[in-house]
Amino acid sequence: MLLLLLRGAAAVETPSGGHGFVITDTAPRLWWQRKPKAMPEAVAERKVKRIAGTIERIASKHKAPTSEAKREILQEIRPQLEQMPGFDWVPVYRAILLGLHIRRGEEQEAQRQAEQLAWELRQADDLLVLLLAA
């Protein structure tokens, strides 16, 4: 999947146990430019993964990015953000929206291709019946 600025190997684990697809590199230096130096990298990465998973879970429930979705996300992640001084969640949110948009486009294209293939198979079956009847 083509993702701008989002490369790496680690998938995001959502709080509900599902797997994310957008934020593949949760290195705090990428998403958390003003991370407190006293916080270990591993702890910071877990916090970023949790935030990204929560954002993805809520954003994927909504068909389009709305102010209501953004408000719901902010309400859900506010307790986590209080323990993450200097973290700007908006770039993560935008990256996830981009990933969702790309994924939905790919799903629509796959659906269109499946419908096209089914139509072509029906046409081939009809042609075969005609040839056998002749």
N, C-alpha and C positions, 0 to 999 in steps of 0.2 A: 504494500500500500504506500502510495506517495505521501509523505508527510514532510512539510517544510520545517526545518530546524529541529525535527523530532526524530532523532536516530538513536540507536542503542539496542540493547537486547532485552532488558528487563521489562516485563509487562507490569501494568498497574494492577494491583489486587484491590478490588472494591471491598468496602466493609461488609457487604452481604456475601462475599465469597466468590463473586464472579470475577472475570478477568477483563481488564480494560484493553484498549487498543490504541489510544492516542498518545499519551505521554509515555514514551518508551524509554526515555532517559530521565530518571528522577534525580539525577545528581543535583544537590542543592545549589551548586554554583550556577546552574543553568536557570533555575526558577526563583532562587532566593538570593538575590544580590547582596542583601544587607543582613545575612544570617549572623546571629551572635557568635563570636569566636569561641565562647565557652561551651557551645553546644557541639557535641561530637557529630561527625559527618553521618554516621550510621543512624543516629537519632533524627537528624534533620531529614535524611532520605525517607525514613519511615513516615515522618510527618507529611512530607510532600506527597508520597504515595497515597496516604490516607485522604488528604485533601483532594487529590486528582480523582481518586476512586469515588468519593462522595459527589464531586461535581459531575463526573461522567454519569453516575447512576441517575441523578436527578435530571440532568440535561437530556439524557436519552429517553426519558419518559415523555418529554414535550416534543411535539412535531416541529416547532420552530422556536428560535430564541425569542422569548418575550420578557418583558419586565417582571411579570409574575414568576417566571422560571428563575430569573436572576435573583429575585427577592427570596424565593424558596431556598435556593442554593446558599445565599448569604446567611439566612436564618439557620440552616443546618450546619454550616461550617464555622459560624461565629465562635462557638466555644473552642474550637481547634485554633482559630486565628488568634485568640487571646493569649495562647501559649506560644505563638510564633511571631515575636516582634520583628518588624521589618519585612515581613513576607507580603508580597503583592500577589493576590490570587487572580487578578484580572487576566494576566497573560496566560495562565494555565486554563482559565475559563475559555478564552478566545481560541486557544490551541485545540481544546476539546471540541468546541463548536465546529471548528474547521474539520477536524477528524470525523465528527458525526456527519457533516455535510458530504464529505468525500465518501464515507461508508454508505450513506443512503443513496448517493448517486450510483455507486457500484452495484448495490442491491437492485436498484431499478433497472440498470443495464442488464444484469444477470436475468432478471425476470423477463425483460423484453426478449432476450436471446432464447430463453426457454420457451416462450410463447411462439417465437418464430420457428424454432425447431419442431415444436409440436404441430404447427400448421404444415410445415414441409413434410413431416411424416404422414399426416393425414392425406396430403396430396399424393404422396408416393403410394399409399395404400389404395387410394381411389384409382390411380393409374394401373396398379397391379390387378385390381379386380376387373377393370375394363379389358386389360390384355388377356386375362384368363377367360373372360366371357367370349372373346372374339374367336 
